Amino acid sequence: MTAYLLRDVEVGGRLVDVRVESAIVAEVGTGLTDRGAELVEGRGHALIPGLVDHHVHLLALAAELRSVNCGPPEILDAGALRAALAGAELDDHGWVRGTGYVETIAGPLHRWAIDELISSPVRIQHRSGAMWMLNSAAAAAVGLNEATLPGIERDDRGRATGRVWRADSWLRGKLLGTGPPPLEPVSRALTAYGITAVADATPDLDESTVSLLTGIPQDVLLLGTPSGPAPCKIVLADSALPGLDELAGRIRSTHDAGRPVAVHCVTREALFLLLAAFTEVGSSPGDRIEHASVVPDEALPALRRLGVRVVTQPGFLADRGDDYLRDVDPADLPGLYRVASFRTHAIPVALSSDAPYGPLNPWEVITAAATRRTRAGAVVNADEALDPRTALEAYLSPVDDPGGPPRRVAPGASADLALLDGPLDDVLARSGQHSPVRAVFQRGLRVPAGRAVRR
């Protein structure tokens, strides 16, 4: 049995010793003896529960690590995009995979425009994650023009433009033989940030993918499984919102199967549609709204009354807040990525990354929740800021209870722990750009911290 004694660590503002045995925190106190346990010198640094990323896309994140970046801040214009694609490595099938594109670089991309940039087959994912853009070689390879997928955009002559929405599963099926990307680099990156559990929000998972996603050291809650007790992912696609009866029926049937729902909801229109559906059907314990990117004042009382929880991503403000200030309808800006208002209205709220579409680094997200600052230094809705400790606690609720009480380092607690490189106040006073994690313990075993990655 592996046991550890973490000596002189800061827990709850006090310097204590912590003994870890049999995957739990066995003892917390002062002057503990090692009794054969491996000694870890804390040096007065903070020991906290492992962080939980309540909304991440593990497969997309793994693929991102093998893709060429096609968006800000590295890529800002068409010339830089052309150079990035020209320098990209081809996969085993001779394709290029790009991610992170946004229209400020070279406008809306269709296949003929991409043909001017690269001749090899290429698929470029929009920064939102909702759309793929293929050039002509790629479109021909997957039979895009002949396909009947509803998300395929066509011009006035009926030709596929190469732009296709919500087609991840379809594209994976067409690219047979590519196989899923390895998850070991993703797991190492999660560990480097002190993340010991995640909720994966990938929809439409099959059995082989479920086995892959649950094979990493972190605890993984899957929202995209066809059955099981976890919340069921429902996507309210902005490009094709369902009718009220259809959405209410989907929520009702999911509840009848004994599952709560996890509803992807980004726009004002989608939110009010969802609130109407919940009002008709009723909410169920564990129901959650993913993103809640725009929440007008008048929606807050309804959210509280329904008892649903929110999983949101203020890291987007640091990542693309300047674009929001330029492009978002001014009427929506006051409700953009709220956090403090949810707490004021007693609406359970958890923070998350939505990586790879948002920054994976939880310390960066915590800083964004506390400062609300964009890359250019603008502040978005300062009244929605949290103090850094409260923002950290929004990463500490159990993976199956987002927005619930934060986990604590206490006897009997699971030994999923992160030892930081300084006292907690000092760590939270930093910018969050770099991980402060010294060591991670997963189910009571010390895990190599690996290397943090940046998008």
C-alpha positions in Angstrom: 0.0 0.0 0.0 1.4 3.4 -1.0 1.1 6.1 1.6 2.3 9.7 1.7 2.9 12.2 4.4 2.6 15.8 3.1 4.4 17.9 5.7 3.8 21.6 6.4 1.1 22.2 3.7 -1.4 25.0 3.8 -5.0 23.7 4.2 -7.8 26.2 4.8 -5.3 28.9 5.9 -3.5 26.6 8.4 -0.1 24.8 8.2 -0.8 21.1 8.8 0.5 17.7 7.9 -1.7 15.4 5.7 -1.5 11.7 5.5 -2.7 9.9 2.4 -3.5 6.2 2.5 -5.7 3.8 0.5 -6.8 6.5 -1.9 -8.2 8.7 0.8 -7.1 11.5 3.1 -6.5 9.5 6.2 -5.4 12.2 8.7 -5.0 16.0 8.9 -3.1 17.5 11.8 0.2 18.8 13.2 3.2 16.9 14.1 2.2 13.7 12.3 4.9 11.0 12.0 5.6 9.3 8.7 5.1 5.7 9.9 6.8 4.4 6.7 4.9 6.8 4.4 6.8 8.6 1.6 7.5 12.1 2.8 6.6 15.1 0.6 7.8 18.5 1.9 5.1 21.1 1.5 7.2 24.1 2.4 4.1 26.0 3.5 2.5 25.7 0.0 -1.2 25.2 -0.5 -2.7 21.7 -0.8 -6.2 21.8 -2.4 -8.6 19.2 -3.9 -7.9 18.4 -7.5 -9.7 20.7 -9.9 -12.7 19.6 -11.9 -13.2 20.8 -15.5 -17.0 20.5 -15.8 -17.2 20.9 -19.6 -14.4 19.8 -21.9 -14.1 17.9 -25.2 -11.3 15.3 -24.8 -11.2 13.9 -28.3 -11.2 17.4 -29.9 -8.5 18.5 -27.5 -6.4 15.6 -28.4 -6.9 16.3 -32.1 -6.1 20.0 -31.5 -2.7 19.0 -30.3 -2.1 17.5 -33.8 -3.6 20.3 -35.7 -2.4 23.6 -37.2 -3.7 26.7 -35.6 -5.7 28.8 -38.0 -6.8 31.6 -35.6 -5.8 34.3 -33.2 -3.6 35.3 -31.6 -1.0 33.7 -33.9 -3.0 34.0 -37.1 -4.5 37.4 -37.9 -4.8 37.7 -41.7 -5.0 35.7 -44.9 -1.3 35.8 -45.5 -0.5 34.2 -42.1 -3.2 31.6 -42.7 -1.7 30.7 -46.1 1.7 30.3 -44.5 0.4 28.2 -41.6 -1.4 25.8 -44.0 1.6 25.6 -46.2 3.8 24.6 -43.3 1.4 22.1 -41.8 2.2 18.4 -41.7 -0.1 16.0 -43.6 -1.7 13.1 -41.8 -1.4 9.5 -42.9 -4.2 10.2 -45.5 -2.6 13.3 -46.9 -5.0 15.7 -45.2 -4.3 18.9 -43.2 -6.5 19.6 -40.1 -6.8 23.2 -39.0 -8.6 24.7 -36.0 -9.5 28.0 -34.5 -10.6 30.0 -37.6 -12.6 33.2 -37.2 -14.0 35.4 -39.9 -11.8 38.4 -38.9 -8.9 36.7 -40.6 -10.1 36.3 -44.2 -13.9 36.5 -44.1 -16.3 33.6 -44.4 -14.3 30.7 -45.9 -15.9 28.5 -48.7 -14.1 25.8 -50.5 -13.1 27.9 -53.5 -11.4 30.5 -51.2 -9.6 27.7 -49.4 -8.4 26.3 -52.7 -6.5 29.5 -53.2 -4.7 28.8 -49.9 -3.8 25.1 -50.2 -4.3 22.3 -52.7 -4.0 19.4 -50.4 -7.3 18.2 -48.8 -7.9 20.3 -45.7 -10.6 20.6 -43.1 -10.6 23.8 -41.0 -12.8 24.0 -37.9 -14.4 27.3 -36.9 -13.4 28.7 -33.5 -16.8 28.0 -32.2 -16.4 24.3 -32.9 -19.8 24.3 -34.7 -18.7 24.3 -38.3 -16.1 22.7 -40.6 -14.8 24.3 -43.8 -13.4 22.0 -46.5 -11.6 22.8 -49.7 -12.6 21.2 -53.0 -10.2 18.3 -52.7 -11.5 17.5 -49.2 -15.2 18.0 -50.3 -14.7 15.6 -53.2 -13.0 13.0 -50.9 -15.9 12.8 -48.6 -18.7 13.2 -51.2 -19.9 16.4 -49.8 -21.8 17.5 -52.9 -23.8 14.3 -53.0 -24.4 14.0 -49.2 -27.8 14.8 -47.7 -26.6 15.9 -44.3 -28.9 18.9 -43.2 -25.9 21.0 -42.0 -24.4 21.3 -45.5 -24.4 24.8 -46.9 -25.2 25.1 -50.6 -25.0 28.0 -53.0 -27.8 29.2 -55.3 -26.8 26.5 -57.9 -27.1 23.7 -55.3 -23.4 23.2 -55.0 -21.9 22.4 -51.6 -19.8 25.4 -50.5 -17.6 23.3 -48.3 -19.1 24.7 -45.1 -20.9 22.2 -42.9 -22.4 22.5 -39.4 -22.5 20.0 -36.6 -20.9 17.3 -38.7 -18.2 15.9 -36.4 -19.6 12.3 -36.3 -20.3 12.3 -40.0 -16.8 13.5 -40.9 -15.3 10.9 -38.5 -17.3 8.2 -40.4 -16.0 9.4 -43.7 -12.4 9.5 -42.6 -12.3 5.8 -41.9 -8.9 4.5 -40.8 -7.8 7.7 -39.1 -8.6 6.3 -35.7 -9.1 8.4 -32.5 -6.1 10.5 -31.4 -4.2 9.3 -28.4 -5.4 10.8 -25.1 -2.2 10.4 -23.1 -0.9 14.0 -24.0 -4.3 15.4 -22.9 -4.2 13.5 -19.6 -0.7 14.8 -19.0 -1.8 18.4 -19.7 -4.8 18.0 -17.3 -2.5 16.7 -14.6 -0.1 19.6 -15.2 -3.0 22.0 -14.4 -4.1 20.0 -11.3 -7.3 18.7 -13.0 -8.3 15.3 -11.6 -11.8 15.0 -13.0 -13.6 16.2 -16.1 -17.1 16.1 -17.6 -16.7 15.3 -21.3 -19.3 17.0 -23.4 -18.7 15.2 -26.7 -22.1 14.2 -28.1 -23.1 10.9 -29.7 -20.5 8.6 -28.2 -20.3 4.9 -29.2 -19.0 2.1 -27.0 -15.5 2.1 -28.3 -15.2 5.8 -27.7 -16.6 5.5 -24.2 -14.0 2.9 -23.4 -11.2 5.2 -24.7 -12.4 8.3 -22.8 -12.7 6.5 -19.5 -9.3 4.9 -19.8 -7.3 8.0 -18.7 -6.3 8.5 -15.0 -8.7 11.3 -14.5 -12.3 10.6 -13.4 -14.5 11.2 -16.4 -18.2 11.9 -16.5 -19.6 11.4 -20.0 -22.5 13.6 -21.1 -22.7 12.1 -24.6 -23.6 8.4 -23.9 -26.9 7.1 -25.3 -27.8 5.7 -21.8 -26.7 5.7 -18.2 -27.2 7.9 -15.2 -25.1 10.9 -16.3 -26.9 14.0 -17.8 -27.7 13.6 -21.4 -26.2 16.2 -23.8 -28.7 18.1 -25.9 -27.4 20.6 -28.4 -29.5 23.7 -29.3 -27.8 24.5 -32.5 -28.1 28.2 -33.3 -28.3 27.4 -37.0 -31.4 25.2 -36.6 -33.2 25.6 -33.3 -36.0 23.0 -32.7 -39.6 23.9 -32.1 -40.9 24.1 -28.5 -42.8 20.8 -28.8 -39.8 19.0 -30.1 -37.5 20.3 -27.4 -40.0 19.7 -24.6 -40.5 16.1 -25.9 -36.8 15.4 -25.9 -36.4 16.7 -22.4 -39.5 14.8 -21.2 -38.3 11.5 -22.7 -34.8 11.9 -21.2 -36.3 12.6 -17.7 -38.6 9.6 -18.2 -35.5 7.5 -18.8 -34.2 8.6 -15.4 -31.6 11.0 -16.7 -31.2 14.8 -16.3 -30.3 16.9 -19.3 -27.2 19.0 -20.1 -28.3 21.5 -22.7 -25.9 23.4 -24.9 -27.3 26.9 -24.9 -25.5 30.0 -26.3 -27.9 32.6 -27.5 -30.7 34.6 -26.0 -33.2 32.9 -28.3 -32.0 29.4 -27.4 -32.2 30.3 -23.7 -35.8 31.5 -23.8 -36.7 28.5 -25.8 -35.1 26.2 -23.2 -36.8 28.0 -20.3 -40.2 27.6 -22.0 -39.5 23.9 -22.5 -38.5 23.5 -18.8 -41.6 25.4 -17.8 -43.8 23.1 -19.7 -42.0 19.8 -18.8 -40.5 20.7 -15.4 -36.9 20.4 -14.4 -35.2 17.4 -12.8 -32.4 17.2 -10.2 -29.1 17.5 -12.1 -30.4 19.4 -15.1 -27.7 21.7 -16.3 -27.3 24.5 -18.9 -24.0 24.4 -20.7 -22.4 27.8 -21.5 -25.3 30.1 -20.8 -23.3 32.6 -22.8 -26.1 35.2 -22.9 -28.4 35.5 -19.9 -30.6 38.6 -19.8 -31.7 40.0 -16.4 -35.2 38.8 -16.8 -34.1 35.1 -17.2 -32.4 35.0 -13.8 -35.6 34.5 -11.7 -36.7 31.7 -14.0 -33.4 29.9 -13.7 -33.6 30.1 -9.9 -37.2 28.9 -9.9 -36.5 26.0 -12.1 -33.5 24.9 -10.0 -31.2 24.2 -12.9 -27.5 24.7 -12.6 -25.2 26.5 -15.0 -21.8 25.4 -16.3 -20.1 28.4 -17.9 -16.8 29.6 -19.4 -15.6 33.1 -18.5 -12.2 32.2 -20.0 -13.8 33.1 -23.4 -13.7 36.8 -22.2 -9.9 36.6 -22.0 -9.6 34.6 -25.2 -12.0 36.5 -27.5 -13.6 39.3 -25.4 -12.4 42.0 -27.8 -14.3 40.3 -30.6 -17.4 40.1 -28.4 -17.3 43.8 -27.7 -17.1 44.5 -31.4 -19.6 42.0 -32.7 -22.1 41.0 -30.1 -25.5 42.9 -30.1 -25.1 45.7 -27.5 -28.4 44.4 -25.9 -26.7 41.1 -25.1 -23.5 42.4 -23.7 -24.8 43.0 -20.1 -25.7 39.3 -20.0 -22.5 37.9 -21.5 -20.8 35.1 -19.6 -22.3 36.1 -16.3 -21.0 34.5 -13.1 -21.6 36.7 -10.1 -25.3 37.2 -10.9 -25.9 33.4 -10.8 -24.5 33.3 -7.2 -26.5 36.4 -6.2 -29.7 34.6 -7.4 -28.7 31.3 -5.7 -28.3 29.6 -9.1 -25.6 26.9 -8.8 -22.7 27.7 -11.1 -19.5 25.8 -12.0 -16.6 27.0 -14.2 -15.1 25.1 -17.0 -13.0 25.4 -20.1 -14.9 24.1 -23.1 -11.4 23.2 -24.4 -10.2 23.1 -27.1 -12.6 25.9 -28.0 -11.7 27.9 -24.9 -8.5 28.0 -22.8 -7.9 24.7 -21.0 -5.8 26.3 -18.3 -8.2 26.6 -15.2 -5.9 29.2 -13.6 -6.4 31.4 -16.7 -10.2 30.9 -16.4 -10.1 31.7 -12.7 -8.2 34.9 -13.5 -10.7 35.7 -16.2 -13.6 35.2 -13.8 -12.0 37.6 -11.3 -10.8 40.3 -13.8 -13.2 40.0 -16.7 -10.4 41.4 -18.8 -9.9 40.9 -22.6 -6.6 40.6 -24.4 -6.6 44.3 -25.2 -7.3 45.2 -21.5 -11.0 46.1 -21.7 -13.2 44.9 -18.8 -16.5 43.2 -19.7 -19.2 43.7 -17.1 -17.1 44.2 -14.0 -20.1 43.6 -11.8 -20.0 39.9 -12.9 -16.5 39.4 -11.4 -15.9 36.9 -8.6 -13.2 37.1 -6.0 -10.4 34.7 -6.9 -11.1 32.2 -4.0 -14.8 32.0 -5.0 -13.7 31.4 -8.7 -11.4 28.6 -7.6 -14.2 27.0 -5.6 -16.3 27.0 -8.7 -13.7 24.4 -10.0 -13.8 22.3 -6.8 -17.4 21.0 -6.8 -17.8 17.2 -7.5 -17.8 16.2 -11.1 -21.4 14.9 -10.7 -22.5 18.0 -8.8 -21.4 21.1 -10.7 -22.1 24.2 -8.6 -22.4 22.1 -5.5 -20.4 22.6 -2.3 -16.6 22.7 -3.0 -14.7 19.6 -1.9 -12.3 20.0 1.0 -9.0 18.4 2.1 -10.4 16.6 5.2 -10.2 13.1 6.7 -12.2 10.6 4.7 -12.1 12.7 1.5 -10.9 11.1 -1.7 -7.2 11.8 -2.2 -7.5 13.6 -5.5 -5.2 16.5 -4.6 -3.0 19.3 -6.0 0.0 20.7 -4.2 0.7 24.2 -5.4 4.0 26.2 -5.6 3.1 28.7 -3.0 0.5 29.8 -0.4 -3.0 30.1 -1.9 -3.3 33.9 -1.7 0.1 34.3 -3.5 -1.0 31.8 -6.2 -4.3 33.5 -6.8 -2.7 36.9 -7.0 -0.8 35.9 -10.1 -2.0 36.3 -13.7 -2.9 32.6 -14.2 -0.9 32.2 -17.4 1.3 29.6 -15.9 0.3 26.5 -13.9 1.2 26.8 -10.2 0.9 23.0 -9.7 3.9 21.2 -8.1 2.4 17.7 -7.6 -0.8 15.9 -8.2 -2.3 12.9 -6.4 -5.0 10.9 -8.1 -6.8 8.3 -6.0 -4.0 8.5 -3.5 -1.2 7.9 -6.0 1.3 10.6 -7.1 0.9 11.2 -10.8 3.7 12.7 -13.0 2.7 16.3 -13.6 3.6 16.3 -17.3 3.7 19.6 -19.2 1.0 22.2 -19.4 0.0 23.1 -23.0 -1.3 26.3 -24.4 -3.7 26.7 -27.3 
